[in-house]
Amino acid sequence: MQSTLSIQDLNTTPSSKRIFIVGGGIVGAALAFYLSKANTDRHIILLDRSLKKSLGSTGHAPGFVGQLNESAVLTRLARDTVAEYLTVPGGFNTVGGLELASTEAGVQTLQSRCEKARAVGLSAEMISAEDAAALAPDFIDPETVRTGLYFPSDGTANAQVITSYFTQEARDREVDFLEVDVVGFARNDGEIEAIRTADGDINLTGSSVILATGIWTSSLTGDKEVQITNFPVPIIPVAHPYTFTHPRPARSGKAYPFVRWPEHHVYARDHGDHDGLGSYDHAPLELKPEHSAIGTWPSSFDKVLSEATSHLKNGRDFLVQGRQDDSDPFEEKKPFNGIFSVTPDNLPLAGRVSDVENLWLCAAIWVTTAAGTAKLIAREVLRGSQDGISDSDVEVLKALEPARFQGVEGEVLTTQALERYNNIYNKEQ
């Protein structure tokens, strides 16, 4: 996709009715889509450093959408997100989600999760080890597990297809796009007065800005020269290993469900003509990403993947040794370090930044909750107040409030966020 305007165009014709979205991944594209659907008179402009290829986490997300979470807020947003993805052609495949347990404690955890799922209206059932293996026979040896928990309405999202759809729909509704590298902001009298880019400043003249910048959000809001907000923005980028099998013919019949081994912090999915596997079973590694959400490969990840593959029946088919070369490991289907964000409470930071008049955040959001969160925030940006908002929405917005970490030291928040990395699989918090 090409830019539809220039910085000069924006500075020549300033307007207070503009909404700038910074970040063109799945969250930014969804914001542009939902804002443009509202038939508002606002001029919506999406800025991203690359309109041709996703450089953020969207470009390599595993794509599993599991709707049940220990957080009622995340469960609500995930269910809303699935409803939206199902409207995107080729965007969502309802293959189901399967969790496995090998110990008595693990069995009890799955039984508890099954009850919670049913209590909120999600379809869920406990199944035998043999039935679980029948759903994904290449992945699961029934001799190694005791039971499974199956969620038939979960599935896999094609993040790039969804992002392209949202982007094109937004463009058809006259949203403008500008390929530019945003490097910071200028603040004056409690609001952002300019967006600083590598190609010059964009003057805002009262416009609104929404940051959908994922793993780069903290560095953009906490610039050493210009501190945009007085509140901490603890969105911590972390390393995460993911790998593949060599290409193979697509399996006949229905695709495998997304499979998780919570006791081992391992997950796997059927990608069609190859399989993928990821692991959280390692000490969290904080990173400072530069131009891409794919980081350098830590040699320690070779062992992490080797141990992770031991839990799969076809584990020997997976590549476990990362390599450093000029190729894109995601595109080449070899082990890669996929960077994503964690926060101290595992929730996104989404909503108005209360000490900056014209700034909103919509960040630290996974594909699992991207559309639901973006739709809610887009509505609130246009509403401008909470008049007429439902009690449920009030609860969600309060939980996502960007200023909720006020008064806590940055080092404490970082430590708390990193601890969340090892609790990805819905452990009781």
Helices and strands as residue ranges (DSSP letters): H 7-12, E 18-22, H 26-37, E 43-48, G 57-60, E 64-65, H 72-85, E 92-93, E 97-101, H 104-119, E 125-128, H 129-135, G 142-144, E 147-151, E 155-157, H 159-172, E 176-179, E 182-188, E 191-197, E 200-203, E 208-211, G 214-216, H 217-221, E 236-238, E 241-244, E 258-261, G 262-264, E 266-270, E 275-279, E 294-295, H 300-309, G 315-317, E 336-338, E 340-342, E 349-352, E 359-363, G 367-369, H 370-383, H 391-400, H 410-421
